[in-house]
Amino acid sequence: MKYWYNVDTGEVQTDDTKSRGELMMGPYDTEAEARNALASARARTEQWDEQDREWNSRGTSAPEADD
């Protein structure tokens, strides 16, 4: 069975009870993973933002093209 997090209601739902047309996150293997969907997404976004800042701080100058 898979679990889903309903962003609109804040409820964890199963495949059998999953709302249609709602903003859903998942599927997750466990109810606990689904319950923590927003925190997991926030942590991944913060990690990606930090990687972007590191990338940008290194500079992204392209090599000059020969004409």
Long-range contacts (C-beta under 8 A, 24 or more apart in sequence): 2-26, 2-27, 2-28, 2-29, 3-27, 3-28, 3-29, 3-30, 3-31, 3-33, 3-34, 4-28, 4-34, 5-34, 5-35, 5-37, 5-38, 7-38
